[in-house]
Amino acid sequence: MEHHYHYYPAQQDRPPRFSVSRLSPVRNGAALVAGLLLLPVTGKALHICGDEPGVLMAALAVAGILELRTHSRVRSWLVRVLTCNLLVSTVVTPAGLYLYGYLLTGVWS
């Protein structure tokens, strides 16, 4: 009687989703400065979309997903620029202020 044992190769260790090595102050500082420099472009883009807080919420959700999914160092820096830009946009653009108003009051204006 022959026995056929299936060989399953050992799974390779996946890199962790969150790594402390990705928290380099120089890289994050440069991404923050680049995000601040792009702030006028983001403000105009949000204004074209009608300064709707929903557009900003969707963009923040996309940035969060990209933060979790990006493993390349170059792409991760670009995603970090986007994230920094959008986070600062929530404080200085009308769409961001509407978003905070909605979160605090529950009234969608």
GUNUGU-867038 format. One record per atom (N, C-alpha, C, O): residue number from 0; chain; residue in one letter; z, x, y. Coordinates in nm, 2 decimals, padded with zeros to 4 digits. Atoms other than C-alpha are relative to their C-alpha. Layout:
BEGIN
<NUM, A, a, <Z, X, Y>>
...
This chain:
BEGIN
<0, A, m, <00.00, 00.08, -00.12>>
<0, A, m, <00.00, 00.00, 00.00>>
<0, A, m, <00.00, 00.09, 00.12>>
<0, A, m, <00.08, 00.18, 00.14>>
<1, A, e, <00.02, -00.08, -00.12>>
<1, A, e, <-00.11, 00.14, 00.33>>
<1, A, e, <00.07, -00.07, 00.12>>
<1, A, e, <00.07, -00.19, 00.13>>
<2, A, h, <-00.07, 00.05, -00.12>>
<2, A, h, <00.10, 00.10, 00.65>>
<2, A, h, <-00.07, 00.05, 00.12>>
<2, A, h, <-00.10, 00.17, 00.13>>
<3, A, h, <00.07, -00.04, -00.13>>
<3, A, h, <-00.07, 00.11, 00.99>>
<3, A, h, <00.10, -00.02, 00.11>>
<3, A, h, <00.14, -00.13, 00.15>>
<4, A, y, <-00.09, 00.00, -00.11>>
<4, A, y, <00.17, 00.20, 01.26>>
<4, A, y, <-00.08, 00.03, 00.13>>
<4, A, y, <-00.15, 00.13, 00.14>>
<5, A, h, <00.07, -00.02, -00.13>>
<5, A, h, <00.04, 00.16, 01.61>>
<5, A, h, <00.08, 00.10, 00.08>>
<5, A, h, <00.20, 00.09, 00.10>>
<6, A, y, <-00.06, -00.10, -00.08>>
<6, A, y, <00.11, 00.45, 01.83>>
<6, A, y, <-00.01, -00.04, 00.15>>
<6, A, y, <-00.12, -00.06, 00.20>>
<7, A, y, <00.00, 00.03, -00.14>>
<7, A, y, <00.21, 00.36, 02.18>>
<7, A, y, <00.04, 00.12, 00.08>>
<7, A, y, <00.16, 00.17, 00.06>>
<8, A, p, <-00.04, -00.12, -00.08>>
<8, A, p, <00.21, 00.65, 02.42>>
<8, A, p, <00.11, -00.03, 00.09>>
<8, A, p, <00.13, -00.14, 00.14>>
<9, A, a, <-00.12, 00.02, -00.09>>
<9, A, a, <00.52, 00.70, 02.63>>
<9, A, a, <-00.06, -00.03, 00.14>>
<9, A, a, <-00.15, 00.03, 00.18>>
<10, A, q, <00.04, 00.04, -00.14>>
<10, A, q, <00.49, 00.54, 02.97>>
<10, A, q, <00.03, 00.11, 00.09>>
<10, A, q, <00.14, 00.17, 00.09>>
<11, A, q, <-00.03, -00.10, -00.10>>
<11, A, q, <00.46, 00.78, 03.25>>
<11, A, q, <00.10, -00.06, 00.11>>
<11, A, q, <00.10, -00.17, 00.14>>
<12, A, d, <-00.10, 00.04, -00.10>>
<12, A, d, <00.74, 00.77, 03.51>>
<12, A, d, <-00.08, -00.03, 00.13>>
<12, A, d, <-00.15, 00.06, 00.18>>
<13, A, r, <00.06, 00.04, -00.13>>
<13, A, r, <00.62, 00.59, 03.82>>
<13, A, r, <00.09, 00.05, 00.11>>
<13, A, r, <00.21, 00.06, 00.10>>
<14, A, p, <-00.08, -00.05, -00.11>>
<14, A, p, <00.73, 00.73, 04.15>>
<14, A, p, <00.08, -00.12, 00.06>>
<14, A, p, <00.03, -00.24, 00.05>>
<15, A, p, <-00.08, 00.11, -00.05>>
<15, A, p, <01.00, 00.52, 04.31>>
<15, A, p, <-00.07, -00.06, 00.12>>
<15, A, p, <-00.14, 00.01, 00.20>>
<16, A, r, <00.06, 00.07, -00.12>>
<16, A, r, <00.90, 00.26, 04.57>>
<16, A, r, <00.06, 00.06, 00.13>>
<16, A, r, <-00.01, 00.07, 00.23>>
<17, A, f, <-00.07, -00.05, -00.12>>
<17, A, f, <01.15, 00.40, 04.82>>
<17, A, f, <00.04, 00.14, -00.03>>
<17, A, f, <00.11, 00.16, -00.13>>
<18, A, s, <-00.04, -00.14, 00.02>>
<18, A, s, <01.19, 00.77, 04.85>>
<18, A, s, <00.05, 00.05, 00.13>>
<18, A, s, <00.00, 00.03, 00.24>>
<19, A, v, <-00.06, -00.06, -00.12>>
<19, A, v, <01.42, 00.95, 05.09>>
<19, A, v, <-00.10, 00.11, 00.07>>
<19, A, v, <-00.09, 00.13, 00.19>>
<20, A, s, <00.09, -00.10, -00.06>>
<20, A, s, <01.15, 01.22, 05.13>>
<20, A, s, <-00.10, -00.06, 00.09>>
<20, A, s, <-00.16, 00.01, 00.17>>
<21, A, r, <00.10, 00.07, -00.09>>
<21, A, r, <00.93, 00.96, 05.31>>
<21, A, r, <00.07, -00.02, 00.13>>
<21, A, r, <00.00, -00.07, 00.22>>
<22, A, l, <-00.07, 00.03, -00.13>>
<22, A, l, <01.19, 00.94, 05.59>>
<22, A, l, <00.01, 00.13, 00.08>>
<22, A, l, <00.11, 00.15, 00.15>>
<23, A, s, <00.00, -00.12, -00.08>>
<23, A, s, <01.09, 01.26, 05.76>>
<23, A, s, <00.01, -00.04, 00.15>>
<23, A, s, <-00.07, -00.12, 00.20>>
<24, A, p, <-00.01, 00.03, -00.15>>
<24, A, p, <01.20, 01.25, 06.13>>
<24, A, p, <-00.12, 00.03, 00.08>>
<24, A, p, <-00.16, -00.04, 00.17>>
<25, A, v, <00.11, -00.04, -00.08>>
<25, A, v, <00.90, 01.43, 06.25>>
<25, A, v, <-00.12, -00.10, -00.02>>
<25, A, v, <-00.18, -00.14, 00.07>>
<26, A, r, <00.11, 00.10, 00.03>>
<26, A, r, <00.65, 01.20, 06.07>>
<26, A, r, <00.03, -00.13, 00.06>>
<26, A, r, <-00.06, -00.19, 00.12>>
<27, A, n, <-00.03, 00.13, -00.05>>
<27, A, n, <00.83, 00.89, 06.17>>
<27, A, n, <00.01, 00.00, 00.15>>
<27, A, n, <-00.03, -00.10, 00.21>>
<28, A, g, <00.00, -00.01, -00.15>>
<28, A, g, <00.88, 01.01, 06.53>>
<28, A, g, <-00.15, 00.00, 00.05>>
<28, A, g, <-00.18, -00.07, 00.15>>
<29, A, a, <00.15, 00.00, -00.04>>
<29, A, a, <00.50, 01.08, 06.55>>
<29, A, a, <-00.06, -00.13, -00.02>>
<29, A, a, <-00.14, -00.18, 00.06>>
<30, A, a, <00.05, 00.14, 00.03>>
<30, A, a, <00.43, 00.74, 06.40>>
<30, A, a, <00.05, -00.09, 00.11>>
<30, A, a, <-00.02, -00.18, 00.15>>
<31, A, l, <-00.06, 00.08, -00.11>>
<31, A, l, <00.66, 00.58, 06.66>>
<31, A, l, <-00.08, 00.02, 00.13>>
<31, A, l, <-00.11, -00.08, 00.20>>
<32, A, v, <00.07, -00.03, -00.13>>
<32, A, v, <00.49, 00.76, 06.95>>
<32, A, v, <-00.14, -00.06, -00.01>>
<32, A, v, <-00.19, -00.12, 00.09>>
<33, A, a, <00.14, 00.06, 00.02>>
<33, A, a, <00.14, 00.66, 06.81>>
<33, A, a, <00.01, -00.15, 00.01>>
<33, A, a, <-00.08, -00.21, 00.07>>
<34, A, g, <-00.01, 00.15, -00.01>>
<34, A, g, <00.26, 00.30, 06.77>>
<34, A, g, <00.02, -00.04, 00.14>>
<34, A, g, <-00.03, -00.15, 00.18>>
<35, A, l, <-00.02, 00.03, -00.14>>
<35, A, l, <00.38, 00.30, 07.13>>
<35, A, l, <-00.12, 00.01, 00.08>>
<35, A, l, <-00.15, -00.07, 00.17>>
<36, A, l, <00.13, -00.03, -00.07>>
<36, A, l, <00.05, 00.44, 07.25>>
<36, A, l, <-00.10, -00.12, -00.03>>
<36, A, l, <-00.18, -00.15, 00.06>>
<37, A, l, <00.09, 00.11, 00.04>>
<37, A, l, <-00.13, 00.15, 07.07>>
<37, A, l, <00.05, -00.13, 00.05>>
<37, A, l, <-00.01, -00.24, 00.02>>
<38, A, l, <-00.06, 00.12, -00.04>>
<38, A, l, <00.10, -00.11, 07.22>>
<38, A, l, <-00.09, -00.09, 00.09>>
<38, A, l, <-00.10, -00.21, 00.07>>
<39, A, p, <00.09, 00.08, -00.08>>
<39, A, p, <-00.15, -00.22, 07.49>>
<39, A, p, <-00.11, -00.07, -00.08>>
<39, A, p, <-00.15, -00.19, -00.05>>
<40, A, v, <00.11, 00.06, 00.08>>
<40, A, v, <-00.42, -00.28, 07.23>>
<40, A, v, <00.06, -00.12, -00.08>>
<40, A, v, <00.00, -00.23, -00.09>>
<41, A, t, <-00.06, 00.11, 00.08>>
<41, A, t, <-00.18, -00.49, 07.02>>
<41, A, t, <00.03, -00.12, 00.09>>
<41, A, t, <00.01, -00.23, 00.05>>
<42, A, g, <-00.03, 00.11, -00.09>>
<42, A, g, <-00.07, -00.69, 07.32>>
<42, A, g, <-00.12, -00.08, 00.04>>
<42, A, g, <-00.12, -00.20, 00.04>>
<43, A, k, <00.12, 00.08, -00.03>>
<43, A, k, <-00.43, -00.78, 07.41>>
<43, A, k, <-00.05, -00.07, -00.12>>
<43, A, k, <-00.09, -00.19, -00.11>>
<44, A, a, <00.05, 00.08, 00.13>>
<44, A, a, <-00.51, -00.87, 07.04>>
<44, A, a, <00.09, -00.12, -00.02>>
<44, A, a, <00.04, -00.23, -00.05>>
<45, A, l, <-00.09, 00.12, 00.02>>
<45, A, l, <-00.20, -01.10, 07.03>>
<45, A, l, <-00.04, -00.10, 00.11>>
<45, A, l, <-00.03, -00.22, 00.08>>
<46, A, h, <00.03, 00.09, -00.10>>
<46, A, h, <-00.30, -01.25, 07.36>>
<46, A, h, <-00.13, -00.08, -00.03>>
<46, A, h, <-00.14, -00.20, 00.00>>
<47, A, i, <00.12, 00.06, 00.04>>
<47, A, i, <-00.65, -01.32, 07.23>>
<47, A, i, <00.03, -00.11, -00.11>>
<47, A, i, <-00.04, -00.21, -00.12>>
<48, A, c, <-00.03, 00.10, 00.11>>
<48, A, c, <-00.49, -01.50, 06.93>>
<48, A, c, <00.09, -00.11, 00.06>>
<48, A, c, <00.14, -00.19, -00.02>>
<49, A, g, <-00.08, 00.11, -00.06>>
<49, A, g, <-00.30, -01.72, 07.18>>
<49, A, g, <00.15, 00.03, 00.01>>
<49, A, g, <00.23, -00.07, 00.03>>
<50, A, d, <-00.14, -00.04, 00.00>>
<50, A, d, <00.03, -01.53, 07.17>>
<50, A, d, <00.08, -00.09, -00.10>>
<50, A, d, <00.20, -00.13, -00.07>>
<51, A, e, <-00.07, 00.08, 00.10>>
<51, A, e, <00.13, -01.73, 06.86>>
<51, A, e, <00.09, 00.09, -00.08>>
<51, A, e, <00.05, 00.20, -00.13>>
<52, A, p, <-00.09, -00.08, 00.08>>
<52, A, p, <00.44, -01.60, 06.68>>
<52, A, p, <-00.04, 00.00, -00.14>>
<52, A, p, <00.00, 00.10, -00.22>>
<53, A, g, <00.05, 00.00, 00.14>>
<53, A, g, <00.28, -01.70, 06.35>>
<53, A, g, <-00.09, 00.12, -00.03>>
<53, A, g, <-00.08, 00.17, -00.14>>
<54, A, v, <00.09, -00.12, 00.02>>
<54, A, v, <00.02, -01.43, 06.39>>
<54, A, v, <00.08, 00.13, -00.01>>
<54, A, v, <00.05, 00.21, -00.10>>
<55, A, l, <-00.09, -00.12, 00.00>>
<55, A, l, <00.29, -01.17, 06.46>>
<55, A, l, <00.08, 00.00, -00.13>>
<55, A, l, <00.09, 00.11, -00.19>>
<56, A, m, <-00.08, 00.00, 00.12>>
<56, A, m, <00.49, -01.29, 06.16>>
<56, A, m, <-00.09, 00.04, -00.12>>
<56, A, m, <-00.05, 00.11, -00.21>>
<57, A, a, <00.10, -00.04, 00.11>>
<57, A, a, <00.18, -01.26, 05.93>>
<57, A, a, <-00.03, 00.15, 00.01>>
<57, A, a, <-00.03, 00.21, -00.10>>
<58, A, a, <00.02, -00.15, -00.02>>
<58, A, a, <00.11, -00.91, 06.07>>
<58, A, a, <00.12, 00.08, -00.05>>
<58, A, a, <00.10, 00.18, -00.12>>
<59, A, l, <-00.12, -00.07, 00.05>>
<59, A, l, <00.47, -00.81, 06.00>>
<59, A, l, <00.01, 00.00, -00.15>>
<59, A, l, <00.05, 00.09, -00.21>>
<60, A, a, <-00.01, 00.01, 00.14>>
<60, A, a, <00.45, -00.94, 05.65>>
<60, A, a, <-00.10, 00.09, -00.07>>
<60, A, a, <-00.07, 00.15, -00.17>>
<61, A, v, <00.10, -00.09, 00.06>>
<61, A, v, <00.13, -00.75, 05.58>>
<61, A, v, <00.04, 00.15, 00.01>>
<61, A, v, <00.02, 00.22, -00.08>>
<62, A, a, <-00.05, -00.14, -00.02>>
<62, A, a, <00.28, -00.43, 05.73>>
<62, A, a, <00.11, 00.03, -00.11>>
<62, A, a, <00.12, 00.14, -00.16>>
<63, A, g, <-00.10, -00.02, 00.10>>
<63, A, g, <00.58, -00.48, 05.50>>
<63, A, g, <-00.05, 00.02, -00.14>>
<63, A, g, <00.00, 00.11, -00.21>>
<64, A, i, <00.06, -00.02, 00.13>>
<64, A, i, <00.37, -00.52, 05.19>>
<64, A, i, <-00.07, 00.14, -00.01>>
<64, A, i, <-00.06, 00.20, -00.11>>
<65, A, l, <00.07, -00.13, 00.00>>
<65, A, l, <00.16, -00.22, 05.29>>
<65, A, l, <00.10, 00.12, -00.01>>
<65, A, l, <00.08, 00.22, -00.08>>
<66, A, e, <-00.10, -00.11, 00.01>>
<66, A, e, <00.48, -00.01, 05.33>>
<66, A, e, <00.05, 00.02, -00.14>>
<66, A, e, <00.07, 00.13, -00.19>>
<67, A, l, <-00.04, -00.01, 00.14>>
<67, A, l, <00.58, -00.09, 04.97>>
<67, A, l, <-00.11, 00.05, -00.09>>
<67, A, l, <-00.08, 00.11, -00.19>>
<68, A, r, <00.11, -00.03, 00.09>>
<68, A, r, <00.24, -00.04, 04.83>>
<68, A, r, <-00.07, 00.13, 00.02>>
<68, A, r, <-00.15, 00.18, -00.07>>
<69, A, t, <00.08, -00.12, -00.04>>
<69, A, t, <00.11, 00.28, 05.00>>
<69, A, t, <00.07, 00.12, -00.05>>
<69, A, t, <00.19, 00.14, -00.02>>
<70, A, h, <-00.06, -00.12, 00.05>>
<70, A, h, <00.17, 00.60, 04.82>>
<70, A, h, <-00.06, 00.13, 00.05>>
<70, A, h, <00.00, 00.24, 00.04>>
<71, A, s, <00.07, -00.12, -00.05>>
<71, A, s, <-00.08, 00.84, 04.98>>
<71, A, s, <00.07, 00.04, 00.13>>
<71, A, s, <00.11, -00.05, 00.21>>
<72, A, r, <-00.07, -00.04, -00.12>>
<72, A, r, <00.08, 01.05, 05.26>>
<72, A, r, <-00.07, -00.03, 00.13>>
<72, A, r, <-00.01, -00.07, 00.23>>
<73, A, v, <00.08, 00.03, -00.12>>
<73, A, v, <-00.20, 01.00, 05.51>>
<73, A, v, <00.00, -00.15, 00.02>>
<73, A, v, <00.02, -00.19, 00.14>>
<74, A, r, <00.00, 00.14, -00.02>>
<74, A, r, <-00.23, 00.63, 05.45>>
<74, A, r, <00.14, -00.05, 00.03>>
<74, A, r, <00.16, -00.14, 00.11>>
<75, A, s, <-00.13, 00.05, -00.03>>
<75, A, s, <00.15, 00.59, 05.45>>
<75, A, s, <00.04, 00.03, 00.15>>
<75, A, s, <00.11, -00.05, 00.21>>
<76, A, w, <-00.03, -00.02, -00.14>>
<76, A, w, <00.16, 00.75, 05.80>>
<76, A, w, <-00.07, -00.10, 00.09>>
<76, A, w, <-00.01, -00.15, 00.18>>
<77, A, l, <00.07, 00.10, -00.08>>
<77, A, l, <-00.10, 00.51, 05.93>>
<77, A, l, <00.07, -00.14, -00.02>>
<77, A, l, <00.07, -00.21, 00.08>>
<78, A, v, <-00.07, 00.12, 00.02>>
<78, A, v, <00.09, 00.22, 05.78>>
<78, A, v, <00.13, 00.00, 00.08>>
<78, A, v, <00.17, -00.10, 00.13>>
<79, A, r, <-00.13, -00.01, -00.08>>
<79, A, r, <00.41, 00.35, 05.94>>
<79, A, r, <-00.03, -00.02, 00.15>>
<79, A, r, <00.05, -00.08, 00.23>>
<80, A, v, <00.04, 00.02, -00.14>>
<80, A, v, <00.22, 00.36, 06.28>>
<80, A, v, <-00.02, -00.15, 00.02>>
<80, A, v, <00.03, -00.20, 00.12>>
<81, A, l, <00.02, 00.15, -00.01>>
<81, A, l, <00.12, -00.01, 06.22>>
<81, A, l, <00.14, -00.07, 00.00>>
<81, A, l, <00.16, -00.16, 00.09>>
<82, A, t, <-00.13, 00.06, 00.01>>
<82, A, t, <00.48, -00.10, 06.13>>
<82, A, t, <00.08, 00.03, 00.13>>
<82, A, t, <00.13, -00.07, 00.19>>
<83, A, c, <-00.07, -00.03, -00.12>>
<83, A, c, <00.63, 00.08, 06.43>>
<83, A, c, <-00.06, -00.08, 00.12>>
<83, A, c, <00.01, -00.13, 00.20>>
<84, A, n, <00.06, 00.07, -00.11>>
<84, A, n, <00.37, -00.08, 06.66>>
<84, A, n, <00.03, -00.15, 00.00>>
<84, A, n, <00.06, -00.20, 00.10>>
<85, A, l, <-00.03, 00.14, 00.01>>
<85, A, l, <00.44, -00.43, 06.53>>
<85, A, l, <00.14, -00.03, 00.03>>
<85, A, l, <00.18, -00.13, 00.09>>
<86, A, l, <-00.14, 00.02, -00.03>>
<86, A, l, <00.81, -00.39, 06.55>>
<86, A, l, <00.03, 00.01, 00.15>>
<86, A, l, <00.11, -00.07, 00.20>>
<87, A, v, <-00.02, -00.01, -00.14>>
<87, A, v, <00.80, -00.27, 06.91>>
<87, A, v, <-00.07, -00.12, 00.07>>
<87, A, v, <-00.02, -00.17, 00.17>>
<88, A, s, <00.07, 00.12, -00.06>>
<88, A, s, <00.55, -00.56, 06.98>>
<88, A, s, <00.09, -00.12, 00.00>>
<88, A, s, <00.07, -00.21, 00.09>>
<89, A, t, <-00.08, 00.12, 00.01>>
<89, A, t, <00.81, -00.81, 06.88>>
<89, A, t, <00.10, 00.00, 00.12>>
<89, A, t, <00.15, -00.11, 00.15>>
<90, A, v, <-00.09, -00.01, -00.11>>
<90, A, v, <01.02, -00.69, 07.18>>
<90, A, v, <-00.07, -00.02, 00.13>>
<90, A, v, <-00.01, -00.07, 00.23>>
<91, A, v, <00.06, -00.01, -00.14>>
<91, A, v, <00.77, -00.65, 07.46>>
<91, A, v, <-00.12, -00.10, 00.01>>
<91, A, v, <-00.18, -00.10, 00.12>>
<92, A, t, <00.12, 00.09, -00.02>>
<92, A, t, <00.49, -00.91, 07.39>>
<92, A, t, <00.05, -00.15, 00.00>>
<92, A, t, <00.16, -00.18, -00.05>>
<93, A, p, <-00.04, 00.14, 00.00>>
<93, A, p, <00.51, -01.29, 07.46>>
<93, A, p, <00.01, -00.05, -00.14>>
<93, A, p, <00.10, -00.14, -00.17>>
<94, A, a, <-00.01, 00.05, 00.14>>
<94, A, a, <00.44, -01.35, 07.09>>
<94, A, a, <00.13, 00.04, -00.07>>
<94, A, a, <00.19, -00.05, -00.14>>
<95, A, g, <-00.13, -00.04, 00.06>>
<95, A, g, <00.74, -01.15, 06.99>>
<95, A, g, <00.12, -00.07, 00.06>>
<95, A, g, <00.21, -00.11, -00.01>>
<96, A, l, <-00.11, 00.08, -00.07>>
<96, A, l, <00.96, -01.32, 07.25>>
<96, A, l, <00.00, -00.14, -00.05>>
<96, A, l, <00.11, -00.20, -00.07>>
<97, A, y, <00.01, 00.14, 00.06>>
<97, A, y, <00.84, -01.66, 07.12>>
<97, A, y, <00.06, 00.00, -00.14>>
<97, A, y, <00.13, -00.09, -00.18>>
<98, A, l, <-00.06, -00.01, 00.14>>
<98, A, l, <00.93, -01.54, 06.77>>
<98, A, l, <00.15, 00.01, 00.00>>
<98, A, l, <00.21, -00.06, -00.08>>
<99, A, y, <-00.15, -00.01, -00.01>>
<99, A, y, <01.28, -01.44, 06.87>>
<99, A, y, <00.06, -00.14, 00.05>>
<99, A, y, <00.17, -00.18, 00.00>>
<100, A, g, <-00.05, 00.13, -00.04>>
<100, A, g, <01.32, -01.77, 07.05>>
<100, A, g, <00.00, -00.10, -00.11>>
<100, A, g, <00.09, -00.18, -00.12>>
<101, A, y, <00.00, 00.09, 00.11>>
<101, A, y, <01.22, -01.96, 06.74>>
<101, A, y, <00.11, 00.03, -00.10>>
<101, A, y, <00.17, -00.06, -00.15>>
<102, A, l, <-00.10, -00.04, 00.10>>
<102, A, l, <01.45, -01.76, 06.52>>
<102, A, l, <00.14, -00.04, 00.05>>
<102, A, l, <00.23, -00.07, -00.02>>
<103, A, l, <-00.13, 00.03, -00.06>>
<103, A, l, <01.74, -01.82, 06.76>>
<103, A, l, <00.03, -00.15, 00.02>>
<103, A, l, <00.14, -00.20, 00.00>>
<104, A, t, <-00.02, 00.15, -00.03>>
<104, A, t, <01.68, -02.19, 06.85>>
<104, A, t, <-00.05, -00.09, -00.11>>
<104, A, t, <00.00, -00.20, -00.12>>
<105, A, g, <00.06, 00.09, 00.10>>
<105, A, g, <01.47, -02.32, 06.56>>
<105, A, g, <-00.11, -00.09, 00.06>>
<105, A, g, <-00.16, -00.18, -00.01>>
<106, A, v, <00.10, 00.09, -00.06>>
<106, A, v, <01.23, -02.48, 06.81>>
<106, A, v, <-00.13, 00.08, 00.02>>
<106, A, v, <-00.13, 00.19, 00.08>>
<107, A, w, <00.13, -00.06, -00.01>>
<107, A, w, <00.87, -02.39, 06.78>>
<107, A, w, <-00.07, -00.05, 00.12>>
<107, A, w, <-00.11, -00.17, 00.13>>
<108, A, s, <00.06, 00.04, -00.12>>
<108, A, s, <00.71, -02.39, 07.12>>
<108, A, s, <-00.15, 00.00, 00.00>>
<108, A, s, <-00.21, -00.03, 00.10>>
